[in-house]
Amino acid sequence: MLTFPIVDPHLHVWDIAKFRYPWLDDIPMLNRTFLLKDYDAACGPVQVEKMVFVQCECDPVQYRKEVGWVSDLARIDPRIRGIVSWAPLEKGDDVRPELEALKLNPLVKGIRRIIQFEPDLAFCLKPAFIRGVKLTAELGFTFDICIDHRHTRIAARFVEQCPEVPMVLDHIGKPGIKGKLLEPWRSEIRELSRFPNVWCKVSSLATEADHTNWTIDDLRPYVDHIFDCFGFERTMFAGDWPVSSMAADYPTCVGTLEQLVQGCSAVERHNLFHDNAERFYHV
């Protein structure tokens, strides 16, 4: 187990009594309230120094209330140092007032508008969406890329149009680990990593594998490739709790990644589990 406290740049908490989360309807295991006290219990021996809350895909009309709720939580638990909010970036220039309103809250560090759930695989290439993403950088925000392996080729074309936007790829691009699919994800991740503004969250690995029968060797070729592409300078562990709990408890997520990077230097390990998240989100 790590001997230093970590920074977790991908925390989810939600309250189904306060907010509507349509995606939870099909996932009974997650379709209940998860609060900070549950997160603390789930972390077990893992010490968490700072967290960044990432939007939980509540009903879009509630996203500002979600930001307000988490801001209130941060006043109770100052370990919450940042928020990645939802925003309707597909509105293009018309999203500016909403981004400017978010900018008034110093906790809001970034924006995530999930691409994965869009039926049009080329959604992220639409000119209005590109313009909305560019506005995030103009206002000092980062952008979380949430896709799965169907989108990695298109994602490179998307990133190419937004070189000024600091971006982080969530969950290593959700490769088809369960089906042992390496290509074309492997080649497309290599292309994506060539853009210096793109970082990568090494998170929710077992979630993309067989939830009940995964092994560390199932994960190894994917994780090895991520570090070969992004190194230890642009990678960060992220908990993705409680989604990650479908396949592994929190200490197992941390310990598994520790095992997968055995042999790295102390500086590289500290970058991965602490410093890089601080640098990217400015927390």
The 8 nearest C-alpha neighbors of each residue, nearest first, counted from 0:
[[1, 254, 2, 45, 257, 253, 44, 250],
 [2, 0, 3, 4, 45, 257, 254, 253],
 [1, 3, 0, 4, 46, 45, 5, 269],
 [2, 4, 1, 5, 46, 269, 273, 45],
 [5, 3, 46, 47, 48, 6, 2, 45],
 [6, 4, 47, 273, 272, 48, 46, 7],
 [5, 7, 273, 49, 48, 50, 47, 8],
 [6, 8, 50, 237, 9, 238, 5, 49],
 [9, 7, 51, 237, 50, 276, 6, 10],
 [10, 8, 239, 237, 53, 7, 51, 238],
 [11, 9, 52, 239, 53, 240, 51, 8],
 [12, 10, 240, 52, 53, 55, 241, 239],
 [11, 13, 34, 33, 10, 35, 14, 55],
 [14, 12, 33, 32, 34, 15, 11, 55],
 [13, 15, 32, 16, 17, 18, 33, 12],
 [14, 16, 18, 17, 32, 19, 31, 13],
 [15, 17, 14, 18, 32, 19, 13, 31],
 [18, 16, 15, 14, 19, 13, 65, 68],
 [19, 17, 15, 16, 14, 57, 20, 61],
 [18, 20, 57, 58, 15, 21, 17, 16],
 [19, 21, 57, 22, 23, 58, 56, 18],
 [22, 20, 23, 24, 19, 58, 57, 56],
 [23, 21, 24, 20, 25, 26, 56, 57],
 [22, 24, 26, 30, 25, 21, 20, 29],
 [25, 23, 22, 26, 21, 30, 27, 20],
 [24, 26, 23, 27, 22, 30, 21, 29],
 [27, 25, 23, 28, 29, 24, 30, 22],
 [28, 26, 30, 29, 25, 24, 23, 31],
 [27, 29, 26, 30, 245, 31, 23, 25],
 [30, 28, 27, 31, 26, 23, 242, 241],
 [29, 31, 27, 23, 28, 26, 24, 32],
 [32, 30, 29, 15, 33, 14, 28, 27],
 [31, 33, 14, 15, 13, 34, 30, 16],
 [34, 32, 12, 13, 37, 14, 31, 35],
 [35, 33, 12, 37, 36, 13, 38, 32],
 [36, 34, 38, 37, 39, 12, 33, 72],
 [35, 37, 39, 38, 34, 40, 33, 41],
 [38, 36, 40, 35, 34, 39, 33, 41],
 [37, 39, 35, 41, 40, 36, 42, 34],
 [40, 38, 36, 42, 41, 37, 35, 43],
 [39, 41, 37, 38, 42, 43, 36, 35],
 [40, 42, 38, 39, 43, 249, 37, 248],
 [43, 41, 39, 45, 249, 40, 250, 38],
 [42, 44, 41, 45, 40, 250, 39, 249],
 [43, 45, 42, 46, 250, 0, 41, 40],
 [46, 44, 42, 43, 250, 47, 4, 1],
 [45, 47, 4, 44, 5, 48, 3, 42],
 [48, 46, 5, 4, 49, 6, 45, 7],
 [47, 49, 4, 5, 6, 78, 46, 50],
 [50, 48, 78, 6, 47, 79, 80, 7],
 [51, 49, 7, 79, 8, 78, 6, 80],
 [50, 52, 8, 81, 82, 9, 79, 80],
 [51, 53, 10, 82, 11, 9, 83, 81],
 [54, 52, 83, 9, 10, 11, 82, 55],
 [53, 55, 84, 56, 83, 85, 52, 11],
 [54, 56, 57, 11, 53, 13, 12, 20],
 [57, 55, 54, 20, 58, 59, 85, 22],
 [56, 58, 20, 19, 55, 59, 18, 61],
 [57, 59, 61, 60, 19, 20, 56, 62],
 [60, 58, 61, 62, 57, 56, 85, 86],
 [59, 61, 58, 62, 63, 57, 64, 19],
 [62, 60, 59, 64, 58, 63, 65, 57],
 [61, 63, 65, 59, 64, 60, 85, 66],
 [64, 62, 66, 65, 61, 67, 60, 101],
 [63, 65, 67, 61, 66, 62, 68, 60],
 [66, 64, 62, 68, 63, 67, 69, 61],
 [67, 65, 63, 69, 64, 68, 70, 62],
 [66, 68, 64, 70, 65, 69, 63, 71],
 [67, 69, 65, 71, 70, 66, 64, 72],
 [68, 70, 72, 71, 66, 67, 73, 65],
 [71, 69, 67, 73, 72, 68, 66, 74],
 [70, 72, 68, 69, 74, 73, 67, 75],
 [73, 71, 69, 75, 74, 70, 76, 68],
 [74, 72, 76, 70, 77, 79, 75, 71],
 [73, 75, 71, 72, 76, 77, 70, 79],
 [74, 76, 72, 73, 77, 71, 78, 70],
 [75, 77, 73, 78, 74, 72, 79, 35],
 [78, 76, 73, 79, 74, 75, 80, 49],
 [77, 79, 49, 76, 80, 50, 48, 73],
 [80, 78, 50, 77, 73, 51, 81, 49],
 [81, 79, 78, 282, 51, 50, 49, 106],
 [80, 82, 51, 106, 107, 108, 79, 52],
 [83, 81, 107, 52, 51, 106, 108, 53],
 [84, 82, 109, 53, 110, 108, 54, 107],
 [83, 85, 110, 54, 82, 111, 109, 86],
 [84, 86, 111, 112, 110, 54, 62, 83],
 [85, 87, 88, 112, 84, 110, 111, 98],
 [88, 86, 89, 90, 94, 112, 85, 131],
 [87, 89, 131, 90, 128, 86, 91, 94],
 [88, 90, 128, 91, 127, 87, 131, 129],
 [91, 89, 88, 93, 94, 87, 127, 92],
 [90, 92, 127, 131, 130, 89, 93, 128],
 [93, 91, 94, 95, 131, 90, 130, 127],
 [92, 94, 91, 90, 95, 96, 131, 97],
 [95, 93, 90, 92, 97, 96, 91, 88],
 [94, 96, 98, 97, 93, 92, 99, 134],
 [97, 95, 99, 98, 94, 100, 93, 101],
 [98, 96, 100, 99, 95, 94, 101, 86],
 [97, 99, 101, 95, 100, 96, 102, 94],
 [98, 100, 102, 96, 97, 101, 95, 103],
 [99, 101, 97, 98, 102, 103, 96, 104],
 [102, 100, 98, 103, 99, 104, 97, 107],
 [103, 101, 99, 104, 100, 98, 105, 107],
 [102, 104, 101, 100, 105, 99, 107, 106],
 [103, 105, 102, 106, 101, 107, 100, 70],
 [106, 104, 107, 103, 102, 108, 81, 101],
 [105, 107, 81, 104, 82, 108, 80, 70],
 [108, 106, 82, 105, 81, 104, 109, 83],
 [109, 107, 140, 82, 81, 83, 106, 280],
 [108, 110, 141, 83, 140, 142, 107, 84],
 [109, 111, 84, 83, 142, 85, 141, 143],
 [112, 110, 143, 85, 142, 113, 84, 83],
 [111, 113, 85, 86, 114, 110, 88, 87],
 [114, 112, 145, 115, 111, 116, 144, 146],
 [113, 115, 146, 116, 117, 145, 112, 123],
 [116, 114, 146, 117, 113, 147, 145, 150],
 [115, 117, 114, 118, 113, 146, 119, 120],
 [116, 118, 119, 115, 114, 120, 122, 113],
 [119, 117, 120, 116, 122, 115, 121, 114],
 [118, 120, 122, 121, 117, 116, 123, 114],
 [121, 119, 122, 118, 150, 117, 123, 153],
 [120, 122, 119, 124, 123, 153, 125, 150],
 [123, 121, 119, 124, 120, 125, 117, 114],
 [122, 124, 121, 125, 128, 157, 114, 129],
 [125, 123, 121, 122, 157, 126, 129, 128],
 [124, 126, 128, 127, 123, 122, 129, 121],
 [127, 125, 129, 128, 130, 124, 91, 123],
 [128, 126, 91, 130, 89, 129, 125, 90],
 [129, 127, 89, 131, 130, 125, 88, 126],
 [130, 128, 126, 132, 127, 131, 133, 125],
 [129, 131, 91, 133, 127, 128, 132, 126],
 [132, 130, 91, 88, 128, 134, 133, 129],
 [131, 133, 129, 135, 134, 130, 128, 88],
 [134, 132, 130, 135, 131, 136, 129, 161],
 [133, 135, 137, 131, 132, 136, 138, 130],
 [136, 134, 140, 132, 138, 133, 137, 139],
 [137, 135, 139, 164, 140, 138, 134, 133],
 [136, 138, 134, 135, 139, 133, 140, 164],
 [137, 139, 136, 135, 140, 134, 102, 99],
 [138, 140, 136, 137, 135, 141, 108, 109],
 [141, 139, 109, 135, 136, 108, 138, 110],
 [140, 142, 109, 165, 166, 110, 136, 108],
 [141, 143, 166, 110, 109, 111, 165, 144],
 [142, 144, 111, 167, 166, 168, 145, 110],
 [145, 143, 168, 169, 167, 146, 142, 166],
 [146, 144, 113, 169, 114, 115, 143, 168],
 [147, 145, 115, 114, 172, 150, 144, 173],
 [146, 148, 173, 172, 149, 150, 115, 174],
 [147, 149, 174, 150, 151, 173, 172, 184],
 [150, 148, 147, 151, 152, 146, 120, 184],
 [151, 149, 153, 148, 152, 147, 154, 146],
 [150, 152, 154, 148, 153, 187, 149, 155],
 [153, 151, 187, 154, 150, 155, 156, 149],
 [152, 154, 156, 150, 155, 151, 157, 121],
 [155, 153, 157, 151, 156, 152, 150, 158],
 [154, 156, 191, 158, 157, 153, 152, 159],
 [157, 155, 159, 153, 154, 158, 160, 152],
 [158, 156, 154, 155, 159, 160, 124, 123],
 [159, 157, 161, 155, 160, 156, 154, 162],
 [158, 160, 156, 157, 161, 162, 155, 194],
 [159, 161, 158, 157, 162, 156, 129, 124],
 [162, 160, 158, 163, 159, 164, 133, 157],
 [163, 161, 164, 159, 160, 158, 196, 194],
 [162, 164, 161, 165, 136, 196, 133, 137],
 [163, 165, 136, 162, 161, 166, 133, 141],
 [166, 164, 141, 196, 142, 197, 163, 167],
 [167, 165, 142, 197, 143, 141, 164, 196],
 [166, 168, 198, 143, 199, 197, 144, 169],
 [169, 167, 199, 144, 200, 143, 171, 198],
 [168, 170, 200, 145, 171, 144, 172, 167],
 [169, 171, 202, 172, 200, 173, 201, 203],
 [172, 170, 173, 169, 201, 200, 168, 199],
 [171, 173, 147, 170, 146, 174, 148, 169],
 [174, 172, 147, 171, 170, 148, 207, 175],
 [173, 175, 148, 176, 172, 147, 184, 207],
 [176, 174, 180, 178, 177, 179, 207, 173],
 [177, 175, 179, 208, 178, 207, 174, 180],
 [176, 178, 208, 209, 179, 175, 207, 180],
 [177, 179, 176, 180, 175, 208, 209, 181],
 [180, 178, 176, 177, 175, 181, 217, 208],
 [181, 179, 175, 178, 182, 176, 174, 184],
 [182, 180, 185, 184, 183, 179, 175, 174],
 [183, 181, 184, 185, 180, 186, 187, 174],
 [182, 184, 186, 185, 187, 181, 180, 148],
 [185, 183, 182, 187, 186, 181, 148, 188],
 [186, 184, 182, 188, 183, 187, 181, 189],
 [187, 185, 189, 183, 188, 184, 190, 182],
 [186, 188, 190, 184, 189, 152, 185, 151],
 [189, 187, 191, 185, 190, 186, 184, 192],
 [188, 190, 186, 192, 187, 191, 228, 185],
 [189, 191, 187, 188, 193, 192, 186, 155],
 [192, 190, 188, 155, 193, 189, 194, 187],
 [191, 193, 189, 194, 190, 228, 188, 229],
 [194, 192, 191, 190, 195, 189, 228, 197],
 [193, 195, 192, 196, 197, 191, 159, 158],
 [196, 194, 197, 193, 192, 198, 162, 233],
 [195, 197, 165, 194, 166, 162, 198, 164],
 [198, 196, 166, 167, 195, 194, 165, 192],
 [199, 197, 167, 233, 234, 168, 166, 196],
 [200, 198, 168, 234, 167, 171, 233, 201],
 [201, 199, 235, 169, 170, 202, 236, 234],
 [202, 200, 236, 170, 171, 235, 237, 199],
 [201, 203, 170, 237, 204, 200, 236, 238],
 [202, 204, 243, 206, 205, 170, 239, 238],
 [203, 205, 206, 202, 207, 218, 170, 208],
 [204, 206, 208, 207, 246, 203, 210, 213],
 [205, 207, 203, 246, 204, 208, 243, 210],
 [208, 206, 205, 176, 204, 177, 173, 175],
 [209, 207, 177, 176, 205, 206, 210, 213],
 [210, 208, 213, 177, 212, 211, 207, 205],
 [209, 211, 246, 208, 212, 206, 213, 205],
 [210, 212, 209, 213, 246, 208, 247, 245],
 [211, 213, 209, 210, 214, 208, 246, 205],
 [214, 212, 209, 208, 211, 210, 217, 205],
 [215, 213, 217, 216, 212, 218, 205, 208],
 [214, 216, 218, 217, 219, 213, 255, 259],
 [215, 217, 219, 214, 218, 220, 213, 259],
 [218, 216, 214, 215, 219, 213, 176, 220],
 [219, 217, 215, 216, 221, 220, 222, 204],
 [218, 220, 216, 222, 221, 217, 223, 215],
 [221, 219, 223, 222, 218, 224, 217, 216],
 [222, 220, 224, 219, 223, 218, 225, 181],
 [221, 223, 225, 219, 224, 220, 218, 226],
 [224, 222, 220, 226, 221, 225, 219, 227],
 [223, 225, 227, 221, 222, 226, 220, 228],
 [226, 224, 222, 228, 227, 223, 229, 221],
 [227, 225, 230, 229, 228, 223, 224, 222],
 [226, 228, 224, 225, 230, 229, 223, 222],
 [229, 227, 225, 226, 189, 192, 230, 224],
 [230, 228, 226, 233, 225, 227, 192, 234],
 [231, 229, 226, 232, 227, 228, 233, 234],
 [230, 232, 234, 267, 233, 271, 226, 229],
 [231, 233, 230, 234, 229, 270, 275, 267],
 [234, 232, 198, 229, 231, 199, 230, 275],
 [235, 233, 199, 231, 200, 198, 271, 232],
 [236, 234, 271, 200, 201, 275, 276, 272],
 [235, 237, 201, 272, 271, 200, 202, 238],
 [238, 236, 202, 9, 7, 8, 200, 239],
 [237, 239, 240, 9, 202, 7, 10, 236],
 [240, 238, 9, 243, 10, 242, 237, 203],
 [241, 239, 242, 243, 238, 10, 11, 244],
 [240, 242, 244, 243, 239, 11, 29, 33],
 [243, 241, 240, 244, 239, 245, 29, 203],
 [242, 244, 203, 240, 245, 241, 239, 206],
 [245, 243, 247, 248, 241, 246, 242, 240],
 [244, 246, 243, 242, 247, 206, 210, 28],
 [245, 247, 210, 244, 206, 205, 243, 211],
 [248, 246, 244, 251, 245, 252, 243, 249],
 [247, 249, 244, 251, 250, 252, 41, 246],
 [248, 250, 252, 251, 42, 41, 253, 247],
 [251, 249, 253, 252, 248, 254, 42, 45],
 [250, 252, 254, 248, 249, 253, 255, 247],
 [253, 251, 249, 255, 250, 254, 247, 248],
 [252, 254, 250, 251, 256, 255, 257, 249],
 [255, 253, 257, 251, 256, 252, 250, 258],
 [256, 254, 258, 252, 257, 253, 251, 259],
 [255, 257, 259, 258, 253, 254, 260, 252],
 [258, 256, 254, 255, 260, 259, 261, 253],
 [259, 257, 255, 261, 256, 260, 254, 215],
 [258, 260, 256, 257, 261, 255, 219, 222],
 [261, 259, 257, 258, 263, 262, 256, 268],
 [262, 260, 258, 263, 259, 257, 256, 264],
 [261, 263, 260, 264, 259, 258, 265, 268],
 [262, 264, 261, 260, 267, 268, 265, 266],
 [263, 265, 267, 266, 268, 262, 269, 261],
 [264, 266, 268, 267, 269, 263, 270, 262],
 [267, 265, 269, 264, 268, 270, 263, 271],
 [268, 266, 270, 264, 269, 265, 231, 263],
 [267, 269, 265, 271, 270, 266, 272, 264],
 [270, 268, 266, 272, 271, 273, 267, 274],
 [271, 269, 274, 267, 275, 268, 273, 272],
 [272, 270, 235, 268, 269, 236, 273, 234],
 [271, 273, 236, 269, 5, 270, 235, 268],
 [272, 274, 6, 5, 269, 270, 271, 275],
 [273, 275, 270, 277, 276, 269, 278, 272],
 [276, 274, 278, 270, 277, 235, 273, 279],
 [275, 277, 279, 278, 274, 235, 273, 8],
 [278, 276, 282, 274, 275, 281, 280, 279],
 [279, 277, 275, 281, 276, 280, 274, 282],
 [278, 280, 276, 277, 281, 275, 165, 282],
 [279, 281, 282, 277, 278, 276, 108, 141],
 [282, 280, 278, 277, 279, 108, 276, 81],
 [281, 277, 280, 80, 81, 278, 276, 279]]
